[in-house]
Amino acid sequence: MSTVGIVLISHSRSLAEGAAELAAQMGVGEVAVRPAGGDGEGGLGTSIDLVEQAVREADGGAGVVLIADLGSSVLTARTYLEELEDARAGRPGDPETNVVLADAPFVEGAVAAASASAGGADVAAVVRAANEAYGFRKT
């Protein structure tokens, strides 16, 4: 059974890698959680190239959910999705991976998404689980 992949987009490579490690272990199972952090040269920032690579690695055929940390990482994710849509328009008939950006808290959303994916949820349910992580109370 293929599971929905998850890509964590952060300004910090270390933050993306740490959150991916946590989410993958909490998700338990064959969930592909991939980091896309930093500017690609080791500094702070975001990179569409890193997002594209992470999506390819996370895609197991059931779709991919993107979760971004802050403002410009959200813009990077949206730009990636626009470029993906434009590329697909030029290649009708190619298989299309369902890639969706969740509006979710970074760590809690990643863990919730990984757990839902491990349970066999589809892309829409994984996005819902990530988004609903805003409602988790810590007190």
Order of alpha helices (4+ residues) and beta strands (2+ residues): beta-alpha-beta-alpha-beta-alpha-beta-alpha-alpha
